């Protein structure tokens, strides 16, 4: 009998995968776990899919279709302030593939990628899968889960190749201000490292302004920015993302793309082009509803003794449960078993997430209200 690789054996088991499978099989459970919009894709996109279904059976170029990249150039310039050329853009099967390829293109074995913690659950395993070394940068609740520049400087070594940032953040909802991004940019330039900027939730932001670090002066050769259609247009299942990168990095990503998925799905690229042409109201209406849900769930969680900061973006709350339990995994499992509410334990986002739970408000408000009632009853029994 052949064994699986040592690499696979060392990959952490994803609690969220088991949880979502379990939730899908049980109709009595209210899930606050999903990391995807609960809205349908925009109607014009769905209608366009029917129209072009017979016209997209061929491969696309590994870097992406020319018409889509031309539209992305306009979007990046207008919405993100990122000035680049088509050669700097690579279209991928979701932004996660772009991240995988970017790490592969910039990191050799044992070289280091600094990752925020708590942070998106895929950062560390993706680096480890490629034999790069993830170095956790702890984010503190008392600092609003923002990067501390002094703490960052202490982690940089001769083996550091890149720093991962995520704004708006999954799981904390924190949004990074321009002043902090400028400080981080100065550190990156001074130490000649890349910044990997995950901007998956760029349009899901409440009241503030999203700033792309790739738009700052002098950062063109230092930043790889990752974007996706999944969150902005509720197109998770279409698997369409893209990145902008310095020309040599983008070239390496395109080269490696041939040996992964070859190209992003042609039909998805054609639908992405359609999505980019839509008026902003299609996204704004979703964000307006997310804000209504956010305001409700944050008030309820704080009111029941789970300290929760008001997220500036994305669609998650990150609540402190340390007053009730020191083990977020055990807390989440007990809540699921006793009150039929699914949340994600903070440890899914790294050891620094211990003592927290993530709740998604990409769930209809009546269900959120019902789930909050159940959580309050659960806490009353602890």
C-alpha positions, 0 to 999 in steps of 0.5 A, spaced: 500 500 500 502 506 498 502 512 503 500 519 501 505 524 502 508 527 508 506 534 506 499 532 506 499 529 512 502 535 515 496 539 513 491 542 518 484 539 518 479 544 516 474 544 521 470 549 517 469 543 511 466 538 516 462 543 519 459 545 512 458 538 510 454 537 517 450 543 516 448 541 509 445 535 512 441 538 518 435 542 516 434 544 524 441 548 524 442 555 523 449 556 520 453 563 521 459 559 518 458 561 511 464 565 508 460 566 501 454 571 500 447 568 501 445 573 495 444 570 488 449 572 482 446 578 479 440 577 474 444 580 468 449 575 469 445 569 470 441 571 463 448 572 460 450 565 462 444 562 458 446 566 452 453 564 451 453 557 454 454 554 447 460 559 446 465 558 451 468 550 450 475 552 448 481 554 453 482 561 454 490 564 455 493 562 461 493 570 463 486 571 461 482 573 456 484 580 452 477 583 453 476 581 460 483 584 462 482 591 458 476 591 463 480 590 469 485 595 467 479 600 467 476 597 474 483 597 477 485 604 475 478 607 477 476 603 483 483 602 486 488 607 483 492 601 481 496 603 474 498 597 470 498 594 464 495 588 461 502 584 462 501 585 470 494 582 470 493 574 471 486 572 471 485 565 475 480 560 478 479 564 484 484 569 488 486 563 492 489 560 486 493 566 484 495 566 491 498 559 491 501 561 484 504 568 487 507 564 493 510 559 488 513 564 484 516 568 489 518 563 495 523 557 495 523 552 500 525 555 507 523 562 505 519 566 509 512 569 508 509 573 514 502 572 515 497 576 520 494 572 525 488 571 526 487 571 519 484 567 513 485 560 514 488 558 507 494 563 508 499 558 512 497 551 509 498 554 502 505 557 504 507 550 507 504 546 501 509 549 497 515 548 503 515 556 504 515 558 512 509 562 514 511 566 520 505 569 524 504 576 525 499 577 531 494 581 531 491 584 538 484 585 539 486 591 543 489 594 537 483 593 533 486 587 530 490 592 526 498 590 524 503 593 529 508 596 525 514 595 530 511 588 531 512 587 524 519 590 523 521 585 529 519 579 524 523 580 518 529 576 517 534 575 511 529 569 509 523 574 509 520 574 502 513 577 503 508 580 508 501 578 507 495 583 508 488 582 508 483 588 508 477 588 509 479 582 513 477 575 514 475 573 520 475 580 524 472 585 519 478 590 520 479 595 515 486 598 514 487 606 514 491 609 508 496 612 514 497 605 516 498 602 509 503 607 508 507 605 514 507 598 512 509 600 505 515 604 507 517 597 511 517 593 505 521 598 501 526 599 506 527 591 507 526 589 499 520 585 500 513 584 497 507 585 500 501 580 498 495 584 499 488 580 499 482 585 497 477 580 496 472 584 500 474 591 497 467 593 495 463 590 502 465 596 506 461 600 511 462 608 511 469 608 510 474 607 504 477 601 501 485 603 500 489 599 495 496 599 498 498 598 490 496 605 489 501 608 493 507 612 490 513 607 489 509 601 490 508 598 483 514 593 484 513 591 491 505 589 491 502 583 488 494 585 489 489 579 489 482 580 487 475 576 486 468 576 483 466 571 489 464 576 494 463 583 490 458 579 485 456 573 489 459 569 484 463 564 488 461 558 484 464 561 478 471 561 480 474 567 478 479 571 481 485 575 478 491 579 481 496 584 479 503 584 480 510 586 478 511 584 470 516 579 472 512 576 477 506 576 473 510 572 468 512 567 472 505 566 475 502 565 468 508 560 466 506 556 472 498 557 471 499 552 465 501 547 470 495 548 474 488 549 471 491 552 465 486 558 465 480 560 469 474 557 466 472 561 459 465 561 461 466 565 468 471 570 464 466 572 459 461 572 465 466 576 469 466 581 463 459 582 464 459 583 471 464 589 470 459 592 466 453 592 471 451 599 475 454 599 482 447 598 485 447 591 484 453 591 489 450 597 493 444 593 495 447 587 498 452 592 502 446 595 504 443 589 507 449 586 510 450 593 514 443 592 517 445 585 519 451 587 522 448 593 526 443 588 529 448 582 530 453 586 533 448 589 538 446 582 540 452 579 541 455 585 545 448 585 549 449 577 551 456 578 554 460 576 548 465 583 546 464 584 539 468 590 535 464 593 529 467 590 523 468 596 518 468 591 512 467 584 510 461 580 513 463 577 519 463 578 527 469 576 531 467 575 538 470 574 545 468 568 548 473 568 553 469 570 559 465 563 558 470 558 555 477 558 554 476 553 548 473 556 542 473 549 539 469 546 544 465 552 545 463 552 538 461 544 538 457 545 544 453 550 541 452 546 535 450 540 539 445 543 544 442 549 541 443 547 533 447 554 531 453 553 527 459 558 528 467 558 526 472 557 532 477 562 532 483 557 532 481 556 525 484 562 523 491 561 527 492 560 535 491 567 536 484 566 534 483 562 541 478 565 545 474 568 539 468 565 535 467 568 528 459 569 525 457 570 518 452 575 517 451 573 510 445 569 512 438 572 512 436 577 518 430 572 521 435 567 521 440 571 525 435 573 530 433 566 531 440 564 532 442 570 537 436 567 541 439 560 541 446 563 543 443 567 548 439 561 551 446 557 551 450 562 554 445 562 560 446 555 561 453 555 562 
